Amino acid sequence: MDEETTLVEYRTEQDGDKFVAFDSTGELVGAYDSEEQARTDVERAKLETRCTSTRRFCFTLHSLR
């Protein structure tokens, strides 16, 4: 798998009355009313990252044939 996508981690922080989620590059994933909403979207982002990485890996394998 791609080194860049395997290094992506996520964190959530409380910011006033909101919860914000960031990836390890500092990119904002989103701002949410509850910590549960933030965690749910972080899980979605993790899945999206894995799917993108898998597609990239499969495309690379296919192009090597």
mmCIF file as Biopython writes it, N, C-alpha, C and O atoms, coordinates in Angstrom:
data_model
#
loop_
_atom_site.group_PDB
_atom_site.id
_atom_site.type_symbol
_atom_site.label_atom_id
_atom_site.label_alt_id
_atom_site.label_comp_id
_atom_site.label_asym_id
_atom_site.label_entity_id
_atom_site.label_seq_id
_atom_site.pdbx_PDB_ins_code
_atom_site.Cartn_x
_atom_site.Cartn_y
_atom_site.Cartn_z
_atom_site.occupancy
_atom_site.B_iso_or_equiv
_atom_site.auth_seq_id
_atom_site.auth_asym_id
_atom_site.pdbx_PDB_model_num
ATOM 1   N N  . MET A ? 1  ? 0.825   -1.178 0.000   1.0 0.0 1  A 1 
ATOM 2   C CA . MET A ? 1  ? 0.000   0.000  0.000   1.0 0.0 1  A 1 
ATOM 3   C C  . MET A ? 1  ? 0.873   1.246  0.000   1.0 0.0 1  A 1 
ATOM 4   O O  . MET A ? 1  ? 2.064   1.179  0.303   1.0 0.0 1  A 1 
ATOM 5   N N  . ASP A ? 2  ? 0.298   2.337  -0.328  1.0 0.0 2  A 1 
ATOM 6   C CA . ASP A ? 2  ? 0.957   3.615  -0.451  1.0 0.0 2  A 1 
ATOM 7   C C  . ASP A ? 2  ? 1.383   4.141  0.919   1.0 0.0 2  A 1 
ATOM 8   O O  . ASP A ? 2  ? 0.574   4.193  1.846   1.0 0.0 2  A 1 
ATOM 9   N N  . GLU A ? 3  ? 2.663   4.535  1.048   1.0 0.0 3  A 1 
ATOM 10  C CA . GLU A ? 3  ? 3.167   5.011  2.339   1.0 0.0 3  A 1 
ATOM 11  C C  . GLU A ? 3  ? 2.398   6.215  2.842   1.0 0.0 3  A 1 
ATOM 12  O O  . GLU A ? 3  ? 2.124   6.330  4.037   1.0 0.0 3  A 1 
ATOM 13  N N  . GLU A ? 4  ? 2.051   7.112  1.934   1.0 0.0 4  A 1 
ATOM 14  C CA . GLU A ? 4  ? 1.368   8.343  2.337   1.0 0.0 4  A 1 
ATOM 15  C C  . GLU A ? 4  ? 0.038   8.051  3.022   1.0 0.0 4  A 1 
ATOM 16  O O  . GLU A ? 4  ? -0.268  8.650  4.053   1.0 0.0 4  A 1 
ATOM 17  N N  . THR A ? 5  ? -0.753  7.143  2.467   1.0 0.0 5  A 1 
ATOM 18  C CA . THR A ? 5  ? -2.066  6.883  3.044   1.0 0.0 5  A 1 
ATOM 19  C C  . THR A ? 5  ? -1.986  6.032  4.296   1.0 0.0 5  A 1 
ATOM 20  O O  . THR A ? 5  ? -2.875  6.116  5.143   1.0 0.0 5  A 1 
ATOM 21  N N  . THR A ? 6  ? -0.960  5.221  4.443   1.0 0.0 6  A 1 
ATOM 22  C CA . THR A ? 6  ? -0.863  4.413  5.649   1.0 0.0 6  A 1 
ATOM 23  C C  . THR A ? 6  ? -0.424  5.252  6.838   1.0 0.0 6  A 1 
ATOM 24  O O  . THR A ? 6  ? -0.589  4.823  7.980   1.0 0.0 6  A 1 
ATOM 25  N N  . LEU A ? 7  ? 0.132   6.440  6.601   1.0 0.0 7  A 1 
ATOM 26  C CA . LEU A ? 7  ? 0.577   7.295  7.684   1.0 0.0 7  A 1 
ATOM 27  C C  . LEU A ? 7  ? -0.502  8.260  8.165   1.0 0.0 7  A 1 
ATOM 28  O O  . LEU A ? 7  ? -0.291  8.972  9.146   1.0 0.0 7  A 1 
ATOM 29  N N  . VAL A ? 8  ? -1.642  8.299  7.501   1.0 0.0 8  A 1 
ATOM 30  C CA . VAL A ? 8  ? -2.705  9.222  7.880   1.0 0.0 8  A 1 
ATOM 31  C C  . VAL A ? 8  ? -3.356  8.746  9.169   1.0 0.0 8  A 1 
ATOM 32  O O  . VAL A ? 8  ? -3.831  7.615  9.273   1.0 0.0 8  A 1 
ATOM 33  N N  . GLU A ? 9  ? -3.363  9.642  10.144  1.0 0.0 9  A 1 
ATOM 34  C CA . GLU A ? 9  ? -4.036  9.385  11.408  1.0 0.0 9  A 1 
ATOM 35  C C  . GLU A ? 9  ? -5.004  10.537 11.629  1.0 0.0 9  A 1 
ATOM 36  O O  . GLU A ? 9  ? -4.890  11.583 10.989  1.0 0.0 9  A 1 
ATOM 37  N N  . TYR A ? 10 ? -5.939  10.348 12.518  1.0 0.0 10 A 1 
ATOM 38  C CA . TYR A ? 10 ? -6.961  11.352 12.763  1.0 0.0 10 A 1 
ATOM 39  C C  . TYR A ? 10 ? -7.042  11.663 14.245  1.0 0.0 10 A 1 
ATOM 40  O O  . TYR A ? 10 ? -6.749  10.822 15.095  1.0 0.0 10 A 1 
ATOM 41  N N  . ARG A ? 11 ? -7.447  12.894 14.533  1.0 0.0 11 A 1 
ATOM 42  C CA . ARG A ? 11 ? -7.658  13.279 15.935  1.0 0.0 11 A 1 
ATOM 43  C C  . ARG A ? 11 ? -8.884  14.182 16.018  1.0 0.0 11 A 1 
ATOM 44  O O  . ARG A ? 11 ? -9.235  14.863 15.054  1.0 0.0 11 A 1 
ATOM 45  N N  . THR A ? 12 ? -9.520  14.178 17.165  1.0 0.0 12 A 1 
ATOM 46  C CA . THR A ? 12 ? -10.641 15.085 17.413  1.0 0.0 12 A 1 
ATOM 47  C C  . THR A ? 12 ? -10.300 15.943 18.625  1.0 0.0 12 A 1 
ATOM 48  O O  . THR A ? 12 ? -9.633  15.498 19.560  1.0 0.0 12 A 1 
ATOM 49  N N  . GLU A ? 13 ? -10.770 17.169 18.584  1.0 0.0 13 A 1 
ATOM 50  C CA . GLU A ? 13 ? -10.541 18.112 19.678  1.0 0.0 13 A 1 
ATOM 51  C C  . GLU A ? 13 ? -11.818 18.889 19.922  1.0 0.0 13 A 1 
ATOM 52  O O  . GLU A ? 13 ? -12.604 19.126 19.005  1.0 0.0 13 A 1 
ATOM 53  N N  . GLN A ? 14 ? -12.013 19.278 21.160  1.0 0.0 14 A 1 
ATOM 54  C CA . GLN A ? 14 ? -13.139 20.146 21.462  1.0 0.0 14 A 1 
ATOM 55  C C  . GLN A ? 14 ? -12.698 21.579 21.218  1.0 0.0 14 A 1 
ATOM 56  O O  . GLN A ? 14 ? -11.611 21.983 21.633  1.0 0.0 14 A 1 
ATOM 57  N N  . ASP A ? 15 ? -13.542 22.341 20.548  1.0 0.0 15 A 1 
ATOM 58  C CA . ASP A ? 15 ? -13.268 23.746 20.257  1.0 0.0 15 A 1 
ATOM 59  C C  . ASP A ? 15 ? -14.522 24.532 20.627  1.0 0.0 15 A 1 
ATOM 60  O O  . ASP A ? 15 ? -15.440 24.673 19.819  1.0 0.0 15 A 1 
ATOM 61  N N  . GLY A ? 16 ? -14.549 25.036 21.846  1.0 0.0 16 A 1 
ATOM 62  C CA . GLY A ? 16 ? -15.756 25.705 22.337  1.0 0.0 16 A 1 
ATOM 63  C C  . GLY A ? 16 ? -16.856 24.681 22.507  1.0 0.0 16 A 1 
ATOM 64  O O  . GLY A ? 16 ? -16.685 23.691 23.219  1.0 0.0 16 A 1 
ATOM 65  N N  . ASP A ? 17 ? -17.986 24.912 21.857  1.0 0.0 17 A 1 
ATOM 66  C CA . ASP A ? 17 ? -19.098 23.962 21.951  1.0 0.0 17 A 1 
ATOM 67  C C  . ASP A ? 17 ? -19.119 22.975 20.780  1.0 0.0 17 A 1 
ATOM 68  O O  . ASP A ? 17 ? -20.072 22.207 20.641  1.0 0.0 17 A 1 
ATOM 69  N N  . LYS A ? 18 ? -18.096 22.985 19.948  1.0 0.0 18 A 1 
ATOM 70  C CA . LYS A ? 18 ? -18.000 22.082 18.796  1.0 0.0 18 A 1 
ATOM 71  C C  . LYS A ? 18 ? -16.854 21.094 18.995  1.0 0.0 18 A 1 
ATOM 72  O O  . LYS A ? 18 ? -15.973 21.292 19.831  1.0 0.0 18 A 1 
ATOM 73  N N  . PHE A ? 19 ? -16.894 20.037 18.210  1.0 0.0 19 A 1 
ATOM 74  C CA . PHE A ? 19 ? -15.797 19.073 18.144  1.0 0.0 19 A 1 
ATOM 75  C C  . PHE A ? 19 ? -15.275 19.109 16.723  1.0 0.0 19 A 1 
ATOM 76  O O  . PHE A ? 19 ? -16.046 19.031 15.766  1.0 0.0 19 A 1 
ATOM 77  N N  . VAL A ? 20 ? -13.972 19.228 16.588  1.0 0.0 20 A 1 
ATOM 78  C CA . VAL A ? 20 ? -13.369 19.279 15.260  1.0 0.0 20 A 1 
ATOM 79  C C  . VAL A ? 20 ? -12.471 18.071 15.074  1.0 0.0 20 A 1 
ATOM 80  O O  . VAL A ? 20 ? -11.861 17.583 16.026  1.0 0.0 20 A 1 
ATOM 81  N N  . ALA A ? 21 ? -12.396 17.600 13.858  1.0 0.0 21 A 1 
ATOM 82  C CA . ALA A ? 21 ? -11.559 16.450 13.517  1.0 0.0 21 A 1 
ATOM 83  C C  . ALA A ? 21 ? -10.554 16.882 12.461  1.0 0.0 21 A 1 
ATOM 84  O O  . ALA A ? 21 ? -10.886 17.591 11.511  1.0 0.0 21 A 1 
ATOM 85  N N  . PHE A ? 22 ? -9.312  16.436 12.652  1.0 0.0 22 A 1 
ATOM 86  C CA . PHE A ? 22 ? -8.218  16.739 11.736  1.0 0.0 22 A 1 
ATOM 87  C C  . PHE A ? 22 ? -7.516  15.449 11.353  1.0 0.0 22 A 1 
ATOM 88  O O  . PHE A ? 22 ? -7.509  14.482 12.114  1.0 0.0 22 A 1 
ATOM 89  N N  . ASP A ? 23 ? -6.921  15.444 10.155  1.0 0.0 23 A 1 
ATOM 90  C CA . ASP A ? 23 ? -6.056  14.320 9.820   1.0 0.0 23 A 1 
ATOM 91  C C  . ASP A ? 23 ? -4.629  14.689 10.199  1.0 0.0 23 A 1 
ATOM 92  O O  . ASP A ? 23 ? -4.374  15.806 10.650  1.0 0.0 23 A 1 
ATOM 93  N N  . SER A ? 24 ? -3.694  13.753 10.018  1.0 0.0 24 A 1 
ATOM 94  C CA . SER A ? 24 ? -2.316  13.977 10.467  1.0 0.0 24 A 1 
ATOM 95  C C  . SER A ? 24 ? -1.581  15.034 9.656   1.0 0.0 24 A 1 
ATOM 96  O O  . SER A ? 24 ? -0.504  15.476 10.055  1.0 0.0 24 A 1 
ATOM 97  N N  . THR A ? 25 ? -2.142  15.445 8.526   1.0 0.0 25 A 1 
ATOM 98  C CA . THR A ? 25 ? -1.527  16.526 7.761   1.0 0.0 25 A 1 
ATOM 99  C C  . THR A ? 25 ? -2.038  17.882 8.214   1.0 0.0 25 A 1 
ATOM 100 O O  . THR A ? 25 ? -1.610  18.917 7.702   1.0 0.0 25 A 1 
ATOM 101 N N  . GLY A ? 26 ? -2.976  17.877 9.197   1.0 0.0 26 A 1 
ATOM 102 C CA . GLY A ? 26 ? -3.547  19.121 9.693   1.0 0.0 26 A 1 
ATOM 103 C C  . GLY A ? 26 ? -4.793  19.553 8.949   1.0 0.0 26 A 1 
ATOM 104 O O  . GLY A ? 26 ? -5.394  20.576 9.277   1.0 0.0 26 A 1 
ATOM 105 N N  . GLU A ? 27 ? -5.189  18.772 7.936   1.0 0.0 27 A 1 
ATOM 106 C CA . GLU A ? 27 ? -6.384  19.116 7.169   1.0 0.0 27 A 1 
ATOM 107 C C  . GLU A ? 27 ? -7.631  18.876 8.014   1.0 0.0 27 A 1 
ATOM 108 O O  . GLU A ? 27 ? -7.777  17.836 8.655   1.0 0.0 27 A 1 
ATOM 109 N N  . LEU A ? 28 ? -8.520  19.855 8.000   1.0 0.0 28 A 1 
ATOM 110 C CA . LEU A ? 28 ? -9.769  19.752 8.733   1.0 0.0 28 A 1 
ATOM 111 C C  . LEU A ? 28 ? -10.678 18.722 8.065   1.0 0.0 28 A 1 
ATOM 112 O O  . LEU A ? 28 ? -10.979 18.829 6.877   1.0 0.0 28 A 1 
ATOM 113 N N  . VAL A ? 29 ? -11.107 17.735 8.829   1.0 0.0 29 A 1 
ATOM 114 C CA . VAL A ? 29 ? -12.072 16.751 8.332   1.0 0.0 29 A 1 
ATOM 115 C C  . VAL A ? 29 ? -13.471 17.332 8.457   1.0 0.0 29 A 1 
ATOM 116 O O  . VAL A ? 29 ? -14.297 17.177 7.558   1.0 0.0 29 A 1 
ATOM 117 N N  . GLY A ? 30 ? -13.739 18.008 9.589   1.0 0.0 30 A 1 
ATOM 118 C CA . GLY A ? 30 ? -15.034 18.633 9.784   1.0 0.0 30 A 1 
ATOM 119 C C  . GLY A ? 30 ? -15.210 19.147 11.196  1.0 0.0 30 A 1 
ATOM 120 O O  . GLY A ? 30 ? -14.398 18.876 12.080  1.0 0.0 30 A 1 
ATOM 121 N N  . ALA A ? 31 ? -16.292 19.898 11.393  1.0 0.0 31 A 1 
ATOM 122 C CA . ALA A ? 31 ? -16.675 20.414 12.710  1.0 0.0 31 A 1 
ATOM 123 C C  . ALA A ? 31 ? -18.062 19.857 13.028  1.0 0.0 31 A 1 
ATOM 124 O O  . ALA A ? 31 ? -18.931 19.816 12.157  1.0 0.0 31 A 1 
ATOM 125 N N  . TYR A ? 32 ? -18.264 19.434 14.258  1.0 0.0 32 A 1 
ATOM 126 C CA . TYR A ? 32 ? -19.465 18.692 14.627  1.0 0.0 32 A 1 
ATOM 127 C C  . TYR A ? 32 ? -20.036 19.181 15.950  1.0 0.0 32 A 1 
ATOM 128 O O  . TYR A ? 32 ? -19.332 19.762 16.776  1.0 0.0 32 A 1 
ATOM 129 N N  . ASP A ? 33 ? -21.314 18.936 16.127  1.0 0.0 33 A 1 
ATOM 130 C CA . ASP A ? 33 ? -21.987 19.324 17.364  1.0 0.0 33 A 1 
ATOM 131 C C  . ASP A ? 33 ? -21.682 18.390 18.521  1.0 0.0 33 A 1 
ATOM 132 O O  . ASP A ? 33 ? -21.788 18.787 19.682  1.0 0.0 33 A 1 
ATOM 133 N N  . SER A ? 34 ? -21.304 17.154 18.219  1.0 0.0 34 A 1 
ATOM 134 C CA . SER A ? 34 ? -21.022 16.197 19.293  1.0 0.0 34 A 1 
ATOM 135 C C  . SER A ? 34 ? -19.748 15.416 18.986  1.0 0.0 34 A 1 
ATOM 136 O O  . SER A ? 34 ? -19.329 15.299 17.835  1.0 0.0 34 A 1 
ATOM 137 N N  . GLU A ? 35 ? -19.150 14.889 20.041  1.0 0.0 35 A 1 
ATOM 138 C CA . GLU A ? 35 ? -17.955 14.073 19.879  1.0 0.0 35 A 1 
ATOM 139 C C  . GLU A ? 35 ? -18.285 12.796 19.106  1.0 0.0 35 A 1 
ATOM 140 O O  . GLU A ? 35 ? -17.462 12.306 18.333  1.0 0.0 35 A 1 
ATOM 141 N N  . GLU A ? 36 ? -19.478 12.264 19.313  1.0 0.0 36 A 1 
ATOM 142 C CA . GLU A ? 36 ? -19.893 11.053 18.592  1.0 0.0 36 A 1 
ATOM 143 C C  . GLU A ? 36 ? -19.958 11.303 17.088  1.0 0.0 36 A 1 
ATOM 144 O O  . GLU A ? 36 ? -19.528 10.461 16.300  1.0 0.0 36 A 1 
ATOM 145 N N  . GLN A ? 37 ? -20.493 12.453 16.687  1.0 0.0 37 A 1 
ATOM 146 C CA . GLN A ? 37 ? -20.541 12.791 15.259  1.0 0.0 37 A 1 
ATOM 147 C C  . GLN A ? 37 ? -19.131 12.904 14.696  1.0 0.0 37 A 1 
ATOM 148 O O  . GLN A ? 37 ? -18.865 12.445 13.585  1.0 0.0 37 A 1 
ATOM 149 N N  . ALA A ? 38 ? -18.228 13.513 15.458  1.0 0.0 38 A 1 
ATOM 150 C CA . ALA A ? 38 ? -16.840 13.658 15.001  1.0 0.0 38 A 1 
ATOM 151 C C  . ALA A ? 38 ? -16.195 12.290 14.830  1.0 0.0 38 A 1 
ATOM 152 O O  . ALA A ? 38 ? -15.541 12.032 13.820  1.0 0.0 38 A 1 
ATOM 153 N N  . ARG A ? 39 ? -16.376 11.416 15.808  1.0 0.0 39 A 1 
ATOM 154 C CA . ARG A ? 39 ? -15.788 10.069 15.716  1.0 0.0 39 A 1 
ATOM 155 C C  . ARG A ? 39 ? -16.370 9.284  14.545  1.0 0.0 39 A 1 
ATOM 156 O O  . ARG A ? 39 ? -15.648 8.563  13.857  1.0 0.0 39 A 1 
ATOM 157 N N  . THR A ? 40 ? -17.668 9.423  14.319  1.0 0.0 40 A 1 
ATOM 158 C CA . THR A ? 40 ? -18.308 8.727  13.196  1.0 0.0 40 A 1 
ATOM 159 C C  . THR A ? 40 ? -17.712 9.186  11.868  1.0 0.0 40 A 1 
ATOM 160 O O  . THR A ? 40 ? -17.445 8.365  10.990  1.0 0.0 40 A 1 
ATOM 161 N N  . ASP A ? 41 ? -17.505 10.488 11.718  1.0 0.0 41 A 1 
ATOM 162 C CA . ASP A ? 41 ? -16.948 10.981 10.461  1.0 0.0 41 A 1 
ATOM 163 C C  . ASP A ? 41 ? -15.480 10.618 10.318  1.0 0.0 41 A 1 
ATOM 164 O O  . ASP A ? 41 ? -15.006 10.404 9.202   1.0 0.0 41 A 1 
ATOM 165 N N  . VAL A ? 42 ? -14.745 10.545 11.431  1.0 0.0 42 A 1 
ATOM 166 C CA . VAL A ? 42 ? -13.356 10.088 11.372  1.0 0.0 42 A 1 
ATOM 167 C C  . VAL A ? 42 ? -13.318 8.643  10.886  1.0 0.0 42 A 1 
ATOM 168 O O  . VAL A ? 42 ? -12.463 8.293  10.072  1.0 0.0 42 A 1 
ATOM 169 N N  . GLU A ? 43 ? -14.221 7.804  11.365  1.0 0.0 43 A 1 
ATOM 170 C CA . GLU A ? 43 ? -14.277 6.412  10.892  1.0 0.0 43 A 1 
ATOM 171 C C  . GLU A ? 43 ? -14.587 6.362  9.402   1.0 0.0 43 A 1 
ATOM 172 O O  . GLU A ? 43 ? -14.019 5.543  8.680   1.0 0.0 43 A 1 
ATOM 173 N N  . ARG A ? 44 ? -15.486 7.232  8.932   1.0 0.0 44 A 1 
ATOM 174 C CA . ARG A ? 44 ? -15.792 7.310  7.503   1.0 0.0 44 A 1 
ATOM 175 C C  . ARG A ? 44 ? -14.550 7.720  6.725   1.0 0.0 44 A 1 
ATOM 176 O O  . ARG A ? 44 ? -14.258 7.151  5.674   1.0 0.0 44 A 1 
ATOM 177 N N  . ALA A ? 45 ? -13.825 8.697  7.232   1.0 0.0 45 A 1 
ATOM 178 C CA . ALA A ? 45 ? -12.609 9.175  6.554   1.0 0.0 45 A 1 
ATOM 179 C C  . ALA A ? 45 ? -11.542 8.082  6.509   1.0 0.0 45 A 1 
ATOM 180 O O  . ALA A ? 45 ? -10.846 7.932  5.505   1.0 0.0 45 A 1 
ATOM 181 N N  . LYS A ? 46 ? -11.415 7.318  7.600   1.0 0.0 46 A 1 
ATOM 182 C CA . LYS A ? 46 ? -10.459 6.203  7.622   1.0 0.0 46 A 1 
ATOM 183 C C  . LYS A ? 46 ? -10.821 5.173  6.561   1.0 0.0 46 A 1 
ATOM 184 O O  . LYS A ? 46 ? -9.949  4.690  5.838   1.0 0.0 46 A 1 
ATOM 185 N N  . LEU A ? 47 ? -12.101 4.837  6.465   1.0 0.0 47 A 1 
ATOM 186 C CA . LEU A ? 47 ? -12.551 3.870  5.464   1.0 0.0 47 A 1 
ATOM 187 C C  . LEU A ? 47 ? -12.297 4.397  4.060   1.0 0.0 47 A 1 
ATOM 188 O O  . LEU A ? 47 ? -11.850 3.658  3.184   1.0 0.0 47 A 1 
ATOM 189 N N  . GLU A ? 48 ? -12.581 5.665  3.852   1.0 0.0 48 A 1 
ATOM 190 C CA . GLU A ? 48 ? -12.348 6.276  2.541   1.0 0.0 48 A 1 
ATOM 191 C C  . GLU A ? 48 ? -10.861 6.228  2.185   1.0 0.0 48 A 1 
ATOM 192 O O  . GLU A ? 48 ? -10.508 5.956  1.037   1.0 0.0 48 A 1 
ATOM 193 N N  . THR A ? 49 ? -10.007 6.486  3.144   1.0 0.0 49 A 1 
ATOM 194 C CA . THR A ? 49 ? -8.560  6.432  2.919   1.0 0.0 49 A 1 
ATOM 195 C C  . THR A ? 49 ? -8.126  5.017  2.550   1.0 0.0 49 A 1 
ATOM 196 O O  . THR A ? 49 ? -7.335  4.827  1.626   1.0 0.0 49 A 1 
ATOM 197 N N  . ARG A ? 50 ? -8.642  4.026  3.270   1.0 0.0 50 A 1 
ATOM 198 C CA . ARG A ? 50 ? -8.302  2.625  2.957   1.0 0.0 50 A 1 
ATOM 199 C C  . ARG A ? 50 ? -8.794  2.237  1.569   1.0 0.0 50 A 1 
ATOM 200 O O  . ARG A ? 50 ? -8.088  1.556  0.826   1.0 0.0 50 A 1 
ATOM 201 N N  . CYS A ? 51 ? -10.001 2.667  1.219   1.0 0.0 51 A 1 
ATOM 202 C CA . CYS A ? 51 ? -10.553 2.336  -0.105  1.0 0.0 51 A 1 
ATOM 203 C C  . CYS A ? 51 ? -9.723  2.971  -1.212  1.0 0.0 51 A 1 
ATOM 204 O O  . CYS A ? 51 ? -9.431  2.328  -2.220  1.0 0.0 51 A 1 
ATOM 205 N N  . THR A ? 52 ? -9.350  4.216  -1.030  1.0 0.0 52 A 1 
ATOM 206 C CA . THR A ? 52 ? -8.528  4.908  -2.026  1.0 0.0 52 A 1 
ATOM 207 C C  . THR A ? 52 ? -7.179  4.224  -2.173  1.0 0.0 52 A 1 
ATOM 208 O O  . THR A ? 52 ? -6.683  4.032  -3.283  1.0 0.0 52 A 1 
ATOM 209 N N  . SER A ? 53 ? -6.597  3.861  -1.050  1.0 0.0 53 A 1 
ATOM 210 C CA . SER A ? 53 ? -5.304  3.191  -1.069  1.0 0.0 53 A 1 
ATOM 211 C C  . SER A ? 53 ? -5.404  1.833  -1.769  1.0 0.0 53 A 1 
ATOM 212 O O  . SER A ? 53 ? -4.523  1.468  -2.547  1.0 0.0 53 A 1 
ATOM 213 N N  . THR A ? 54 ? -6.463  1.098  -1.496  1.0 0.0 54 A 1 
ATOM 214 C CA . THR A ? 54 ? -6.669  -0.210 -2.128  1.0 0.0 54 A 1 
ATOM 215 C C  . THR A ? 54 ? -6.861  -0.057 -3.634  1.0 0.0 54 A 1 
ATOM 216 O O  . THR A ? 54 ? -6.297  -0.825 -4.415  1.0 0.0 54 A 1 
ATOM 217 N N  . ARG A ? 55 ? -7.657  0.935  -4.045  1.0 0.0 55 A 1 
ATOM 218 C CA . ARG A ? 55 ? -7.851  1.169  -5.485  1.0 0.0 55 A 1 
ATOM 219 C C  . ARG A ? 55 ? -6.527  1.497  -6.158  1.0 0.0 55 A 1 
ATOM 220 O O  . ARG A ? 55 ? -6.232  0.992  -7.241  1.0 0.0 55 A 1 
ATOM 221 N N  . ARG A ? 56 ? -5.733  2.342  -5.518  1.0 0.0 56 A 1 
ATOM 222 C CA . ARG A ? 56 ? -4.436  2.732  -6.065  1.0 0.0 56 A 1 
ATOM 223 C C  . ARG A ? 56 ? -3.529  1.508  -6.199  1.0 0.0 56 A 1 
ATOM 224 O O  . ARG A ? 56 ? -2.842  1.343  -7.207  1.0 0.0 56 A 1 
ATOM 225 N N  . PHE A ? 57 ? -3.532  0.656  -5.176  1.0 0.0 57 A 1 
ATOM 226 C CA . PHE A ? 57 ? -2.721  -0.553 -5.172  1.0 0.0 57 A 1 
ATOM 227 C C  . PHE A ? 57 ? -3.160  -1.491 -6.304  1.0 0.0 57 A 1 
ATOM 228 O O  . PHE A ? 57 ? -2.322  -2.033 -7.024  1.0 0.0 57 A 1 
ATOM 229 N N  . CYS A ? 58 ? -4.475  -1.680 -6.457  1.0 0.0 58 A 1 
ATOM 230 C CA . CYS A ? 58 ? -4.986  -2.566 -7.522  1.0 0.0 58 A 1 
ATOM 231 C C  . CYS A ? 58 ? -4.658  -2.012 -8.903  1.0 0.0 58 A 1 
ATOM 232 O O  . CYS A ? 58 ? -4.300  -2.766 -9.807  1.0 0.0 58 A 1 
ATOM 233 N N  . PHE A ? 59 ? -4.780  -0.708 -9.067  1.0 0.0 59 A 1 
ATOM 234 C CA . PHE A ? 59 ? -4.458  -0.091 -10.343 1.0 0.0 59 A 1 
ATOM 235 C C  . PHE A ? 59 ? -2.976  -0.305 -10.670 1.0 0.0 59 A 1 
ATOM 236 O O  . PHE A ? 59 ? -2.623  -0.599 -11.812 1.0 0.0 59 A 1 
ATOM 237 N N  . THR A ? 60 ? -2.120  -0.157 -9.664  1.0 0.0 60 A 1 
ATOM 238 C CA . THR A ? 60 ? -0.680  -0.361 -9.864  1.0 0.0 60 A 1 
ATOM 239 C C  . THR A ? 60 ? -0.393  -1.800 -10.269 1.0 0.0 60 A 1 
ATOM 240 O O  . THR A ? 60 ? 0.387   -2.049 -11.188 1.0 0.0 60 A 1 
ATOM 241 N N  . LEU A ? 61 ? -1.031  -2.753 -9.574  1.0 0.0 61 A 1 
ATOM 242 C CA . LEU A ? 61 ? -0.841  -4.160 -9.919  1.0 0.0 61 A 1 
ATOM 243 C C  . LEU A ? 61 ? -1.293  -4.438 -11.351 1.0 0.0 61 A 1 
ATOM 244 O O  . LEU A ? 61 ? -0.608  -5.127 -12.106 1.0 0.0 61 A 1 
ATOM 245 N N  . HIS A ? 62 ? -2.444  -3.897 -11.711 1.0 0.0 62 A 1 
ATOM 246 C CA . HIS A ? 62 ? -2.983  -4.121 -13.044 1.0 0.0 62 A 1 
ATOM 247 C C  . HIS A ? 62 ? -2.062  -3.530 -14.114 1.0 0.0 62 A 1 
ATOM 248 O O  . HIS A ? 62 ? -1.862  -4.144 -15.162 1.0 0.0 62 A 1 
ATOM 249 N N  . SER A ? 63 ? -1.508  -2.359 -13.861 1.0 0.0 63 A 1 
ATOM 250 C CA . SER A ? 63 ? -0.667  -1.705 -14.860 1.0 0.0 63 A 1 
ATOM 251 C C  . SER A ? 63 ? 0.699   -2.404 -15.006 1.0 0.0 63 A 1 
ATOM 252 O O  . SER A ? 63 ? 1.402   -2.180 -15.991 1.0 0.0 63 A 1 
ATOM 253 N N  . LEU A ? 64 ? 1.073   -3.246 -14.033 1.0 0.0 64 A 1 
ATOM 254 C CA . LEU A ? 64 ? 2.346   -3.973 -14.122 1.0 0.0 64 A 1 
ATOM 255 C C  . LEU A ? 64 ? 2.228   -5.222 -15.000 1.0 0.0 64 A 1 
ATOM 256 O O  . LEU A ? 64 ? 3.238   -5.811 -15.385 1.0 0.0 64 A 1 
ATOM 257 N N  . ARG A ? 65 ? 1.031   -5.610 -15.306 1.0 0.0 65 A 1 
ATOM 258 C CA . ARG A ? 65 ? 0.849   -6.836 -16.115 1.0 0.0 65 A 1 
ATOM 259 C C  . ARG A ? 65 ? 1.178   -6.611 -17.553 1.0 0.0 65 A 1 
ATOM 260 O O  . ARG A ? 65 ? 1.079   -7.534 -18.361 1.0 0.0 65 A 1 
#
